[in-house]
Amino acid sequence: DVMERRRDSSILHADNELLAEALEREHEAELKLEAAIEHDIDAKRELEQLIDNKVVLKQEFHDLEKIIHEHTVSLWEKENAKKRKSDKSKKVHHFDWWHRRW
């Protein structure tokens, strides 16, 4: 009878050790899962921030394109105005020279 009790006690002790080990592993797994979830949440926030930044950068790029286009058109118009003015002054100069020579 004593042997049976010792054996039962030994089995119970081994079962308790296995249960404690299983609970410890379960707790470690829960901690790892919580850490992974936090990492996923942080990664999602970073991705959302990158998407927001991309939208802002695209808008800034569009604005810069518009400014460059407007500046280019302005320069082109100035050049054309200079050219027209230059062409008129050449004509006037030529006309004056032609008529003054007589």
Secondary structure, DSSP 4 states (H G I P E B T S, - for coil): -HHHHHHHHHHHHHHHHHHHHHHHHHHHHHHHHHHHHHHHHHHHHHHHHHHHHHHHHHHHHHHHHHHHHHHHHHHHHHHHHHHHHHHHHHHHHHHHHHHHT-
